[in-house]
């Protein structure tokens, strides 16, 4: 399942990922003062989140929601500039879904989303996906105007400074994984890692790329250099839920 999700990122996600990411974003988005509200987020607290298919689906949903939060101001400006918002056929309760799917659309360079075999289609996701894609030229032009307006080489320019500092601090922190002792053991995980070229060191101060350490206080926790995060998430150990990201 992990490999499947990794491969489809450039083509979009299953409908349930968008629904859950929108629900998460709804609960964390930045509320504007009433005088400055141009994009309205209705109350969809009654609509439940869908069950996560697996741990990877949970991670991807949260990742998509927080990426949308980082660029909330930019995404709202694109929607307004392109005249894609407001839209009478899309109620305020679906604004979070609209913004989440817009983030993903621009991340895919406004390419069409793939529908995956055996995917459970959700009417609201399909409707908003088609709507945004029909506006793709105007949305791309609005993004280009924003970048010109702010002299931004990339959309990373629009990340609020407070979030940027948090990300910089987080990127320097070691990555921790729990060993799922219901499925494997410390010895088996170490054997697997060493077969893949990892070397055990005594502490994080000894890290040198393909290295790891056993946590001094929790012997079922392994610690890795932050630079290996994405690579680790593609390991069989993670796909098989033998390692769980802390």
Biotite code that builds the C-alpha atoms (Angstrom):
import biotite.structure as struc

atoms = struc.array([
    struc.Atom([0.000, 0.000, 0.000], chain_id="A", res_id=1, res_name="UNK", atom_name="CA", element="C"),
    struc.Atom([2.854, 2.374, 0.787], chain_id="A", res_id=2, res_name="UNK", atom_name="CA", element="C"),
    struc.Atom([4.383, 2.043, -2.643], chain_id="A", res_id=3, res_name="UNK", atom_name="CA", element="C"),
    struc.Atom([1.009, 2.583, -4.291], chain_id="A", res_id=4, res_name="UNK", atom_name="CA", element="C"),
    struc.Atom([0.441, 5.878, -2.486], chain_id="A", res_id=5, res_name="UNK", atom_name="CA", element="C"),
    struc.Atom([4.002, 7.020, -3.161], chain_id="A", res_id=6, res_name="UNK", atom_name="CA", element="C"),
    struc.Atom([3.608, 6.385, -6.861], chain_id="A", res_id=7, res_name="UNK", atom_name="CA", element="C"),
    struc.Atom([0.275, 8.183, -7.177], chain_id="A", res_id=8, res_name="UNK", atom_name="CA", element="C"),
    struc.Atom([1.268, 11.460, -5.549], chain_id="A", res_id=9, res_name="UNK", atom_name="CA", element="C"),
    struc.Atom([2.014, 13.044, -8.924], chain_id="A", res_id=10, res_name="UNK", atom_name="CA", element="C"),
    struc.Atom([-1.383, 11.929, -10.212], chain_id="A", res_id=11, res_name="UNK", atom_name="CA", element="C"),
    struc.Atom([-3.440, 12.862, -7.171], chain_id="A", res_id=12, res_name="UNK", atom_name="CA", element="C"),
    struc.Atom([-4.941, 10.820, -4.361], chain_id="A", res_id=13, res_name="UNK", atom_name="CA", element="C"),
    struc.Atom([-7.976, 8.614, -3.768], chain_id="A", res_id=14, res_name="UNK", atom_name="CA", element="C"),
    struc.Atom([-11.148, 10.575, -2.964], chain_id="A", res_id=15, res_name="UNK", atom_name="CA", element="C"),
    struc.Atom([-11.088, 9.577, 0.708], chain_id="A", res_id=16, res_name="UNK", atom_name="CA", element="C"),
    struc.Atom([-7.697, 11.290, 1.176], chain_id="A", res_id=17, res_name="UNK", atom_name="CA", element="C"),
    struc.Atom([-9.139, 14.619, 0.003], chain_id="A", res_id=18, res_name="UNK", atom_name="CA", element="C"),
    struc.Atom([-12.188, 14.263, 2.247], chain_id="A", res_id=19, res_name="UNK", atom_name="CA", element="C"),
    struc.Atom([-10.088, 13.567, 5.335], chain_id="A", res_id=20, res_name="UNK", atom_name="CA", element="C"),
    struc.Atom([-7.507, 16.241, 4.502], chain_id="A", res_id=21, res_name="UNK", atom_name="CA", element="C"),
    struc.Atom([-10.321, 18.780, 4.073], chain_id="A", res_id=22, res_name="UNK", atom_name="CA", element="C"),
    struc.Atom([-11.782, 17.781, 7.424], chain_id="A", res_id=23, res_name="UNK", atom_name="CA", element="C"),
    struc.Atom([-8.394, 18.236, 9.097], chain_id="A", res_id=24, res_name="UNK", atom_name="CA", element="C"),
    struc.Atom([-7.799, 21.556, 7.325], chain_id="A", res_id=25, res_name="UNK", atom_name="CA", element="C"),
    struc.Atom([-11.242, 22.776, 8.384], chain_id="A", res_id=26, res_name="UNK", atom_name="CA", element="C"),
    struc.Atom([-10.247, 22.339, 12.023], chain_id="A", res_id=27, res_name="UNK", atom_name="CA", element="C"),
    struc.Atom([-6.837, 24.073, 11.713], chain_id="A", res_id=28, res_name="UNK", atom_name="CA", element="C"),
    struc.Atom([-7.314, 26.773, 9.052], chain_id="A", res_id=29, res_name="UNK", atom_name="CA", element="C"),
    struc.Atom([-6.647, 30.380, 10.029], chain_id="A", res_id=30, res_name="UNK", atom_name="CA", element="C"),
    struc.Atom([-9.798, 32.341, 10.791], chain_id="A", res_id=31, res_name="UNK", atom_name="CA", element="C"),
    struc.Atom([-9.758, 35.873, 9.371], chain_id="A", res_id=32, res_name="UNK", atom_name="CA", element="C"),
    struc.Atom([-11.397, 38.793, 11.138], chain_id="A", res_id=33, res_name="UNK", atom_name="CA", element="C"),
    struc.Atom([-14.942, 39.315, 9.962], chain_id="A", res_id=34, res_name="UNK", atom_name="CA", element="C"),
    struc.Atom([-14.178, 42.578, 8.165], chain_id="A", res_id=35, res_name="UNK", atom_name="CA", element="C"),
    struc.Atom([-11.511, 40.873, 6.050], chain_id="A", res_id=36, res_name="UNK", atom_name="CA", element="C"),
    struc.Atom([-13.334, 37.640, 5.234], chain_id="A", res_id=37, res_name="UNK", atom_name="CA", element="C"),
    struc.Atom([-13.503, 37.038, 1.485], chain_id="A", res_id=38, res_name="UNK", atom_name="CA", element="C"),
    struc.Atom([-13.372, 33.235, 1.469], chain_id="A", res_id=39, res_name="UNK", atom_name="CA", element="C"),
    struc.Atom([-15.892, 31.641, 3.795], chain_id="A", res_id=40, res_name="UNK", atom_name="CA", element="C"),
    struc.Atom([-15.465, 28.266, 5.434], chain_id="A", res_id=41, res_name="UNK", atom_name="CA", element="C"),
    struc.Atom([-18.800, 26.851, 6.533], chain_id="A", res_id=42, res_name="UNK", atom_name="CA", element="C"),
    struc.Atom([-19.344, 24.552, 9.468], chain_id="A", res_id=43, res_name="UNK", atom_name="CA", element="C"),
    struc.Atom([-18.978, 20.924, 8.394], chain_id="A", res_id=44, res_name="UNK", atom_name="CA", element="C"),
    struc.Atom([-18.375, 19.593, 11.911], chain_id="A", res_id=45, res_name="UNK", atom_name="CA", element="C"),
    struc.Atom([-21.278, 17.183, 11.546], chain_id="A", res_id=46, res_name="UNK", atom_name="CA", element="C"),
    struc.Atom([-19.709, 15.351, 8.616], chain_id="A", res_id=47, res_name="UNK", atom_name="CA", element="C"),
    struc.Atom([-17.484, 12.550, 9.977], chain_id="A", res_id=48, res_name="UNK", atom_name="CA", element="C"),
    struc.Atom([-14.006, 11.691, 8.767], chain_id="A", res_id=49, res_name="UNK", atom_name="CA", element="C"),
    struc.Atom([-13.749, 8.529, 6.703], chain_id="A", res_id=50, res_name="UNK", atom_name="CA", element="C"),
    struc.Atom([-11.862, 5.590, 8.186], chain_id="A", res_id=51, res_name="UNK", atom_name="CA", element="C"),
    struc.Atom([-8.202, 5.677, 7.200], chain_id="A", res_id=52, res_name="UNK", atom_name="CA", element="C"),
    struc.Atom([-7.336, 2.769, 4.943], chain_id="A", res_id=53, res_name="UNK", atom_name="CA", element="C"),
    struc.Atom([-3.950, 2.389, 6.619], chain_id="A", res_id=54, res_name="UNK", atom_name="CA", element="C"),
    struc.Atom([-1.279, 4.331, 8.470], chain_id="A", res_id=55, res_name="UNK", atom_name="CA", element="C"),
    struc.Atom([0.093, 5.724, 5.234], chain_id="A", res_id=56, res_name="UNK", atom_name="CA", element="C"),
    struc.Atom([-3.319, 7.138, 4.269], chain_id="A", res_id=57, res_name="UNK", atom_name="CA", element="C"),
    struc.Atom([-3.465, 8.854, 7.647], chain_id="A", res_id=58, res_name="UNK", atom_name="CA", element="C"),
    struc.Atom([-0.011, 10.368, 7.158], chain_id="A", res_id=59, res_name="UNK", atom_name="CA", element="C"),
    struc.Atom([-0.771, 11.560, 3.635], chain_id="A", res_id=60, res_name="UNK", atom_name="CA", element="C"),
    struc.Atom([-4.088, 13.123, 4.728], chain_id="A", res_id=61, res_name="UNK", atom_name="CA", element="C"),
    struc.Atom([-2.413, 15.117, 7.482], chain_id="A", res_id=62, res_name="UNK", atom_name="CA", element="C"),
    struc.Atom([0.454, 16.078, 5.189], chain_id="A", res_id=63, res_name="UNK", atom_name="CA", element="C"),
    struc.Atom([-1.961, 17.377, 2.545], chain_id="A", res_id=64, res_name="UNK", atom_name="CA", element="C"),
    struc.Atom([-3.951, 19.327, 5.153], chain_id="A", res_id=65, res_name="UNK", atom_name="CA", element="C"),
    struc.Atom([-0.875, 20.982, 6.651], chain_id="A", res_id=66, res_name="UNK", atom_name="CA", element="C"),
    struc.Atom([0.587, 21.824, 3.247], chain_id="A", res_id=67, res_name="UNK", atom_name="CA", element="C"),
    struc.Atom([-2.715, 23.512, 2.427], chain_id="A", res_id=68, res_name="UNK", atom_name="CA", element="C"),
    struc.Atom([-2.526, 25.443, 5.707], chain_id="A", res_id=69, res_name="UNK", atom_name="CA", element="C"),
    struc.Atom([0.968, 26.699, 4.840], chain_id="A", res_id=70, res_name="UNK", atom_name="CA", element="C"),
    struc.Atom([-0.318, 28.243, 1.631], chain_id="A", res_id=71, res_name="UNK", atom_name="CA", element="C"),
    struc.Atom([-3.828, 29.213, 2.750], chain_id="A", res_id=72, res_name="UNK", atom_name="CA", element="C"),
    struc.Atom([-3.420, 32.919, 1.938], chain_id="A", res_id=73, res_name="UNK", atom_name="CA", element="C"),
    struc.Atom([-1.954, 32.203, -1.493], chain_id="A", res_id=74, res_name="UNK", atom_name="CA", element="C"),
    struc.Atom([-4.617, 29.635, -2.370], chain_id="A", res_id=75, res_name="UNK", atom_name="CA", element="C"),
    struc.Atom([-7.411, 31.992, -1.361], chain_id="A", res_id=76, res_name="UNK", atom_name="CA", element="C"),
    struc.Atom([-5.885, 34.767, -3.463], chain_id="A", res_id=77, res_name="UNK", atom_name="CA", element="C"),
    struc.Atom([-5.665, 32.433, -6.473], chain_id="A", res_id=78, res_name="UNK", atom_name="CA", element="C"),
    struc.Atom([-9.335, 31.438, -6.092], chain_id="A", res_id=79, res_name="UNK", atom_name="CA", element="C"),
    struc.Atom([-10.471, 35.054, -5.897], chain_id="A", res_id=80, res_name="UNK", atom_name="CA", element="C"),
    struc.Atom([-8.187, 36.358, -8.664], chain_id="A", res_id=81, res_name="UNK", atom_name="CA", element="C"),
    struc.Atom([-9.221, 33.599, -11.067], chain_id="A", res_id=82, res_name="UNK", atom_name="CA", element="C"),
    struc.Atom([-12.924, 34.159, -10.265], chain_id="A", res_id=83, res_name="UNK", atom_name="CA", element="C"),
    struc.Atom([-13.225, 30.454, -9.450], chain_id="A", res_id=84, res_name="UNK", atom_name="CA", element="C"),
    struc.Atom([-14.585, 31.594, -6.078], chain_id="A", res_id=85, res_name="UNK", atom_name="CA", element="C"),
    struc.Atom([-17.286, 32.255, -5.097], chain_id="A", res_id=86, res_name="UNK", atom_name="CA", element="C"),
    struc.Atom([-19.285, 29.600, -6.914], chain_id="A", res_id=87, res_name="UNK", atom_name="CA", element="C"),
    struc.Atom([-23.035, 29.255, -6.231], chain_id="A", res_id=88, res_name="UNK", atom_name="CA", element="C"),
    struc.Atom([-22.922, 25.486, -6.772], chain_id="A", res_id=89, res_name="UNK", atom_name="CA", element="C"),
    struc.Atom([-20.253, 24.964, -4.074], chain_id="A", res_id=90, res_name="UNK", atom_name="CA", element="C"),
    struc.Atom([-21.566, 25.633, -0.540], chain_id="A", res_id=91, res_name="UNK", atom_name="CA", element="C"),
    struc.Atom([-19.384, 27.124, 2.188], chain_id="A", res_id=92, res_name="UNK", atom_name="CA", element="C"),
    struc.Atom([-19.264, 23.707, 3.854], chain_id="A", res_id=93, res_name="UNK", atom_name="CA", element="C"),
    struc.Atom([-17.142, 22.478, 0.928], chain_id="A", res_id=94, res_name="UNK", atom_name="CA", element="C"),
    struc.Atom([-14.722, 25.428, 0.830], chain_id="A", res_id=95, res_name="UNK", atom_name="CA", element="C"),
    struc.Atom([-12.104, 23.450, 2.783], chain_id="A", res_id=96, res_name="UNK", atom_name="CA", element="C"),
    struc.Atom([-12.295, 20.674, 0.200], chain_id="A", res_id=97, res_name="UNK", atom_name="CA", element="C"),
    struc.Atom([-12.017, 23.251, -2.599], chain_id="A", res_id=98, res_name="UNK", atom_name="CA", element="C"),
    struc.Atom([-8.859, 24.781, -1.105], chain_id="A", res_id=99, res_name="UNK", atom_name="CA", element="C"),
    struc.Atom([-7.252, 21.406, -0.340], chain_id="A", res_id=100, res_name="UNK", atom_name="CA", element="C"),
    struc.Atom([-7.867, 20.181, -3.876], chain_id="A", res_id=101, res_name="UNK", atom_name="CA", element="C"),
    struc.Atom([-6.563, 23.448, -5.315], chain_id="A", res_id=102, res_name="UNK", atom_name="CA", element="C"),
    struc.Atom([-3.297, 22.982, -3.412], chain_id="A", res_id=103, res_name="UNK", atom_name="CA", element="C"),
    struc.Atom([-2.984, 19.493, -4.861], chain_id="A", res_id=104, res_name="UNK", atom_name="CA", element="C"),
    struc.Atom([-3.882, 20.658, -8.372], chain_id="A", res_id=105, res_name="UNK", atom_name="CA", element="C"),
    struc.Atom([-1.142, 23.308, -8.418], chain_id="A", res_id=106, res_name="UNK", atom_name="CA", element="C"),
    struc.Atom([1.282, 20.811, -6.873], chain_id="A", res_id=107, res_name="UNK", atom_name="CA", element="C"),
    struc.Atom([0.570, 18.563, -9.890], chain_id="A", res_id=108, res_name="UNK", atom_name="CA", element="C"),
    struc.Atom([1.281, 21.517, -12.207], chain_id="A", res_id=109, res_name="UNK", atom_name="CA", element="C"),
    struc.Atom([-2.452, 21.636, -13.060], chain_id="A", res_id=110, res_name="UNK", atom_name="CA", element="C"),
    struc.Atom([-2.351, 18.202, -14.680], chain_id="A", res_id=111, res_name="UNK", atom_name="CA", element="C"),
    struc.Atom([-5.477, 16.034, -14.745], chain_id="A", res_id=112, res_name="UNK", atom_name="CA", element="C"),
    struc.Atom([-6.006, 13.724, -11.783], chain_id="A", res_id=113, res_name="UNK", atom_name="CA", element="C"),
    struc.Atom([-5.944, 9.980, -12.336], chain_id="A", res_id=114, res_name="UNK", atom_name="CA", element="C"),
    struc.Atom([-8.849, 7.817, -11.144], chain_id="A", res_id=115, res_name="UNK", atom_name="CA", element="C"),
    struc.Atom([-7.512, 4.610, -9.633], chain_id="A", res_id=116, res_name="UNK", atom_name="CA", element="C"),
    struc.Atom([-8.893, 1.124, -10.063], chain_id="A", res_id=117, res_name="UNK", atom_name="CA", element="C"),
    struc.Atom([-11.240, -0.014, -7.291], chain_id="A", res_id=118, res_name="UNK", atom_name="CA", element="C"),
    struc.Atom([-11.294, 3.520, -5.852], chain_id="A", res_id=119, res_name="UNK", atom_name="CA", element="C"),
    struc.Atom([-14.457, 4.493, -3.997], chain_id="A", res_id=120, res_name="UNK", atom_name="CA", element="C"),
    struc.Atom([-15.617, 7.658, -5.758], chain_id="A", res_id=121, res_name="UNK", atom_name="CA", element="C"),
    struc.Atom([-17.145, 10.458, -3.688], chain_id="A", res_id=122, res_name="UNK", atom_name="CA", element="C"),
    struc.Atom([-19.545, 12.808, -5.466], chain_id="A", res_id=123, res_name="UNK", atom_name="CA", element="C"),
    struc.Atom([-18.298, 16.024, -3.797], chain_id="A", res_id=124, res_name="UNK", atom_name="CA", element="C"),
    struc.Atom([-14.668, 15.253, -4.599], chain_id="A", res_id=125, res_name="UNK", atom_name="CA", element="C"),
    struc.Atom([-15.484, 14.410, -8.206], chain_id="A", res_id=126, res_name="UNK", atom_name="CA", element="C"),
    struc.Atom([-17.552, 17.579, -8.608], chain_id="A", res_id=127, res_name="UNK", atom_name="CA", element="C"),
    struc.Atom([-14.910, 19.912, -7.172], chain_id="A", res_id=128, res_name="UNK", atom_name="CA", element="C"),
    struc.Atom([-12.126, 18.133, -9.042], chain_id="A", res_id=129, res_name="UNK", atom_name="CA", element="C"),
    struc.Atom([-13.919, 18.650, -12.362], chain_id="A", res_id=130, res_name="UNK", atom_name="CA", element="C"),
    struc.Atom([-14.746, 22.251, -11.442], chain_id="A", res_id=131, res_name="UNK", atom_name="CA", element="C"),
    struc.Atom([-11.158, 23.178, -10.586], chain_id="A", res_id=132, res_name="UNK", atom_name="CA", element="C"),
    struc.Atom([-9.808, 21.417, -13.667], chain_id="A", res_id=133, res_name="UNK", atom_name="CA", element="C"),
    struc.Atom([-12.209, 23.408, -15.853], chain_id="A", res_id=134, res_name="UNK", atom_name="CA", element="C"),
    struc.Atom([-10.629, 26.568, -14.369], chain_id="A", res_id=135, res_name="UNK", atom_name="CA", element="C"),
    struc.Atom([-7.059, 25.265, -14.607], chain_id="A", res_id=136, res_name="UNK", atom_name="CA", element="C"),
    struc.Atom([-5.882, 27.879, -17.138], chain_id="A", res_id=137, res_name="UNK", atom_name="CA", element="C"),
    struc.Atom([-7.277, 30.777, -15.120], chain_id="A", res_id=138, res_name="UNK", atom_name="CA", element="C"),
    struc.Atom([-5.968, 29.305, -11.866], chain_id="A", res_id=139, res_name="UNK", atom_name="CA", element="C"),
    struc.Atom([-2.477, 28.851, -13.322], chain_id="A", res_id=140, res_name="UNK", atom_name="CA", element="C"),
    struc.Atom([-2.565, 32.433, -14.634], chain_id="A", res_id=141, res_name="UNK", atom_name="CA", element="C"),
    struc.Atom([-3.659, 33.711, -11.216], chain_id="A", res_id=142, res_name="UNK", atom_name="CA", element="C"),
    struc.Atom([-0.754, 31.853, -9.582], chain_id="A", res_id=143, res_name="UNK", atom_name="CA", element="C"),
    struc.Atom([1.657, 33.373, -12.104], chain_id="A", res_id=144, res_name="UNK", atom_name="CA", element="C"),
    struc.Atom([0.296, 36.870, -11.372], chain_id="A", res_id=145, res_name="UNK", atom_name="CA", element="C"),
    struc.Atom([0.782, 36.298, -7.635], chain_id="A", res_id=146, res_name="UNK", atom_name="CA", element="C"),
    struc.Atom([4.370, 35.261, -8.162], chain_id="A", res_id=147, res_name="UNK", atom_name="CA", element="C"),
    struc.Atom([5.041, 38.308, -10.343], chain_id="A", res_id=148, res_name="UNK", atom_name="CA", element="C"),
    struc.Atom([3.279, 40.604, -7.868], chain_id="A", res_id=149, res_name="UNK", atom_name="CA", element="C"),
    struc.Atom([5.441, 39.410, -4.975], chain_id="A", res_id=150, res_name="UNK", atom_name="CA", element="C"),
    struc.Atom([8.571, 38.719, -7.057], chain_id="A", res_id=151, res_name="UNK", atom_name="CA", element="C"),
    struc.Atom([8.469, 35.086, -5.900], chain_id="A", res_id=152, res_name="UNK", atom_name="CA", element="C"),
    struc.Atom([10.620, 32.486, -7.654], chain_id="A", res_id=153, res_name="UNK", atom_name="CA", element="C"),
    struc.Atom([8.520, 29.673, -6.156], chain_id="A", res_id=154, res_name="UNK", atom_name="CA", element="C"),
    struc.Atom([5.480, 29.242, -3.937], chain_id="A", res_id=155, res_name="UNK", atom_name="CA", element="C"),
    struc.Atom([7.781, 28.623, -0.944], chain_id="A", res_id=156, res_name="UNK", atom_name="CA", element="C"),
    struc.Atom([8.044, 32.420, -0.797], chain_id="A", res_id=157, res_name="UNK", atom_name="CA", element="C"),
    struc.Atom([4.458, 32.492, 0.498], chain_id="A", res_id=158, res_name="UNK", atom_name="CA", element="C"),
    struc.Atom([5.072, 30.285, 3.547], chain_id="A", res_id=159, res_name="UNK", atom_name="CA", element="C"),
    struc.Atom([4.566, 32.446, 6.694], chain_id="A", res_id=160, res_name="UNK", atom_name="CA", element="C"),
    struc.Atom([7.855, 33.119, 8.467], chain_id="A", res_id=161, res_name="UNK", atom_name="CA", element="C"),
    struc.Atom([6.670, 31.497, 11.706], chain_id="A", res_id=162, res_name="UNK", atom_name="CA", element="C"),
    struc.Atom([5.906, 28.229, 9.875], chain_id="A", res_id=163, res_name="UNK", atom_name="CA", element="C"),
    struc.Atom([9.170, 28.465, 7.925], chain_id="A", res_id=164, res_name="UNK", atom_name="CA", element="C"),
    struc.Atom([11.151, 28.674, 11.170], chain_id="A", res_id=165, res_name="UNK", atom_name="CA", element="C"),
    struc.Atom([9.214, 25.744, 12.623], chain_id="A", res_id=166, res_name="UNK", atom_name="CA", element="C"),
    struc.Atom([9.958, 23.661, 9.520], chain_id="A", res_id=167, res_name="UNK", atom_name="CA", element="C"),
    struc.Atom([13.642, 24.549, 9.654], chain_id="A", res_id=168, res_name="UNK", atom_name="CA", element="C"),
    struc.Atom([13.814, 23.458, 13.289], chain_id="A", res_id=169, res_name="UNK", atom_name="CA", element="C"),
    struc.Atom([11.849, 20.286, 12.576], chain_id="A", res_id=170, res_name="UNK", atom_name="CA", element="C"),
    struc.Atom([14.003, 19.380, 9.576], chain_id="A", res_id=171, res_name="UNK", atom_name="CA", element="C"),
    struc.Atom([17.067, 19.338, 11.802], chain_id="A", res_id=172, res_name="UNK", atom_name="CA", element="C"),
    struc.Atom([15.521, 16.960, 14.342], chain_id="A", res_id=173, res_name="UNK", atom_name="CA", element="C"),
    struc.Atom([16.287, 13.243, 14.121], chain_id="A", res_id=174, res_name="UNK", atom_name="CA", element="C"),
    struc.Atom([13.491, 10.972, 12.864], chain_id="A", res_id=175, res_name="UNK", atom_name="CA", element="C"),
    struc.Atom([12.131, 8.414, 15.324], chain_id="A", res_id=176, res_name="UNK", atom_name="CA", element="C"),
    struc.Atom([10.409, 5.121, 14.528], chain_id="A", res_id=177, res_name="UNK", atom_name="CA", element="C"),
    struc.Atom([8.699, 2.730, 16.926], chain_id="A", res_id=178, res_name="UNK", atom_name="CA", element="C"),
    struc.Atom([9.290, -0.958, 16.344], chain_id="A", res_id=179, res_name="UNK", atom_name="CA", element="C"),
    struc.Atom([5.930, -2.707, 16.058], chain_id="A", res_id=180, res_name="UNK", atom_name="CA", element="C"),
    struc.Atom([6.664, -5.629, 18.364], chain_id="A", res_id=181, res_name="UNK", atom_name="CA", element="C"),
    struc.Atom([3.374, -7.285, 17.388], chain_id="A", res_id=182, res_name="UNK", atom_name="CA", element="C"),
    struc.Atom([4.879, -7.903, 13.945], chain_id="A", res_id=183, res_name="UNK", atom_name="CA", element="C"),
    struc.Atom([8.639, -8.023, 14.427], chain_id="A", res_id=184, res_name="UNK", atom_name="CA", element="C"),
    struc.Atom([11.497, -7.666, 16.895], chain_id="A", res_id=185, res_name="UNK", atom_name="CA", element="C"),
    struc.Atom([14.408, -5.301, 17.427], chain_id="A", res_id=186, res_name="UNK", atom_name="CA", element="C"),
    struc.Atom([16.824, -8.008, 16.263], chain_id="A", res_id=187, res_name="UNK", atom_name="CA", element="C"),
    struc.Atom([14.915, -8.646, 13.024], chain_id="A", res_id=188, res_name="UNK", atom_name="CA", element="C"),
    struc.Atom([14.648, -4.929, 12.236], chain_id="A", res_id=189, res_name="UNK", atom_name="CA", element="C"),
    struc.Atom([18.352, -4.398, 12.845], chain_id="A", res_id=190, res_name="UNK", atom_name="CA", element="C"),
    struc.Atom([19.165, -7.371, 10.601], chain_id="A", res_id=191, res_name="UNK", atom_name="CA", element="C"),
    struc.Atom([16.953, -5.939, 7.833], chain_id="A", res_id=192, res_name="UNK", atom_name="CA", element="C"),
    struc.Atom([18.472, -2.453, 8.145], chain_id="A", res_id=193, res_name="UNK", atom_name="CA", element="C"),
    struc.Atom([22.022, -3.773, 8.046], chain_id="A", res_id=194, res_name="UNK", atom_name="CA", element="C"),
    struc.Atom([21.214, -5.779, 4.915], chain_id="A", res_id=195, res_name="UNK", atom_name="CA", element="C"),
    struc.Atom([20.152, -2.469, 3.360], chain_id="A", res_id=196, res_name="UNK", atom_name="CA", element="C"),
    struc.Atom([23.462, -0.828, 4.263], chain_id="A", res_id=197, res_name="UNK", atom_name="CA", element="C"),
    struc.Atom([22.579, 0.923, 7.526], chain_id="A", res_id=198, res_name="UNK", atom_name="CA", element="C"),
    struc.Atom([25.131, 1.045, 10.345], chain_id="A", res_id=199, res_name="UNK", atom_name="CA", element="C"),
    struc.Atom([24.299, 1.214, 14.028], chain_id="A", res_id=200, res_name="UNK", atom_name="CA", element="C"),
    struc.Atom([25.972, 3.997, 16.049], chain_id="A", res_id=201, res_name="UNK", atom_name="CA", element="C"),
    struc.Atom([25.897, 4.770, 19.751], chain_id="A", res_id=202, res_name="UNK", atom_name="CA", element="C"),
    struc.Atom([24.196, 8.171, 19.653], chain_id="A", res_id=203, res_name="UNK", atom_name="CA", element="C"),
    struc.Atom([22.807, 10.865, 17.335], chain_id="A", res_id=204, res_name="UNK", atom_name="CA", element="C"),
    struc.Atom([26.101, 12.760, 17.613], chain_id="A", res_id=205, res_name="UNK", atom_name="CA", element="C"),
    struc.Atom([27.672, 9.899, 15.606], chain_id="A", res_id=206, res_name="UNK", atom_name="CA", element="C"),
    struc.Atom([25.187, 10.119, 12.715], chain_id="A", res_id=207, res_name="UNK", atom_name="CA", element="C"),
    struc.Atom([26.677, 9.994, 9.238], chain_id="A", res_id=208, res_name="UNK", atom_name="CA", element="C"),
    struc.Atom([23.937, 9.482, 6.648], chain_id="A", res_id=209, res_name="UNK", atom_name="CA", element="C"),
    struc.Atom([23.065, 5.722, 6.549], chain_id="A", res_id=210, res_name="UNK", atom_name="CA", element="C"),
    struc.Atom([23.281, 5.305, 10.298], chain_id="A", res_id=211, res_name="UNK", atom_name="CA", element="C"),
    struc.Atom([20.826, 4.814, 13.136], chain_id="A", res_id=212, res_name="UNK", atom_name="CA", element="C"),
    struc.Atom([20.800, 4.549, 16.911], chain_id="A", res_id=213, res_name="UNK", atom_name="CA", element="C"),
    struc.Atom([18.647, 2.747, 19.449], chain_id="A", res_id=214, res_name="UNK", atom_name="CA", element="C"),
    struc.Atom([16.968, 5.193, 21.828], chain_id="A", res_id=215, res_name="UNK", atom_name="CA", element="C"),
    struc.Atom([18.729, 5.089, 25.198], chain_id="A", res_id=216, res_name="UNK", atom_name="CA", element="C"),
    struc.Atom([15.476, 5.113, 27.176], chain_id="A", res_id=217, res_name="UNK", atom_name="CA", element="C"),
    struc.Atom([13.071, 3.199, 24.878], chain_id="A", res_id=218, res_name="UNK", atom_name="CA", element="C"),
    struc.Atom([14.730, 0.160, 23.345], chain_id="A", res_id=219, res_name="UNK", atom_name="CA", element="C"),
    struc.Atom([11.879, -0.303, 20.855], chain_id="A", res_id=220, res_name="UNK", atom_name="CA", element="C"),
    struc.Atom([12.548, 3.118, 19.285], chain_id="A", res_id=221, res_name="UNK", atom_name="CA", element="C"),
    struc.Atom([15.104, 3.693, 16.530], chain_id="A", res_id=222, res_name="UNK", atom_name="CA", element="C"),
    struc.Atom([16.463, 7.135, 15.681], chain_id="A", res_id=223, res_name="UNK", atom_name="CA", element="C"),
    struc.Atom([17.698, 8.171, 12.208], chain_id="A", res_id=224, res_name="UNK", atom_name="CA", element="C"),
    struc.Atom([19.174, 11.317, 10.604], chain_id="A", res_id=225, res_name="UNK", atom_name="CA", element="C"),
    struc.Atom([16.447, 13.718, 9.412], chain_id="A", res_id=226, res_name="UNK", atom_name="CA", element="C"),
    struc.Atom([17.825, 13.591, 5.854], chain_id="A", res_id=227, res_name="UNK", atom_name="CA", element="C"),
    struc.Atom([16.665, 9.966, 5.563], chain_id="A", res_id=228, res_name="UNK", atom_name="CA", element="C"),
    struc.Atom([12.985, 10.630, 6.352], chain_id="A", res_id=229, res_name="UNK", atom_name="CA", element="C"),
    struc.Atom([11.521, 10.147, 2.842], chain_id="A", res_id=230, res_name="UNK", atom_name="CA", element="C"),
    struc.Atom([13.821, 7.236, 2.086], chain_id="A", res_id=231, res_name="UNK", atom_name="CA", element="C"),
    struc.Atom([12.771, 5.482, 5.293], chain_id="A", res_id=232, res_name="UNK", atom_name="CA", element="C"),
    struc.Atom([9.090, 5.917, 4.471], chain_id="A", res_id=233, res_name="UNK", atom_name="CA", element="C"),
    struc.Atom([9.678, 3.877, 1.310], chain_id="A", res_id=234, res_name="UNK", atom_name="CA", element="C"),
    struc.Atom([11.198, 0.898, 3.116], chain_id="A", res_id=235, res_name="UNK", atom_name="CA", element="C"),
    struc.Atom([9.357, -2.427, 3.277], chain_id="A", res_id=236, res_name="UNK", atom_name="CA", element="C"),
    struc.Atom([9.628, -2.156, 7.063], chain_id="A", res_id=237, res_name="UNK", atom_name="CA", element="C"),
    struc.Atom([7.406, 0.923, 6.993], chain_id="A", res_id=238, res_name="UNK", atom_name="CA", element="C"),
    struc.Atom([5.072, -0.384, 4.278], chain_id="A", res_id=239, res_name="UNK", atom_name="CA", element="C"),
    struc.Atom([4.524, -3.549, 6.338], chain_id="A", res_id=240, res_name="UNK", atom_name="CA", element="C"),
    struc.Atom([3.918, -1.481, 9.522], chain_id="A", res_id=241, res_name="UNK", atom_name="CA", element="C"),
    struc.Atom([6.910, -3.033, 11.239], chain_id="A", res_id=242, res_name="UNK", atom_name="CA", element="C"),
    struc.Atom([8.287, 0.469, 11.773], chain_id="A", res_id=243, res_name="UNK", atom_name="CA", element="C"),
    struc.Atom([5.890, 3.233, 12.806], chain_id="A", res_id=244, res_name="UNK", atom_name="CA", element="C"),
    struc.Atom([6.827, 6.884, 12.393], chain_id="A", res_id=245, res_name="UNK", atom_name="CA", element="C"),
    struc.Atom([6.838, 8.755, 15.702], chain_id="A", res_id=246, res_name="UNK", atom_name="CA", element="C"),
])
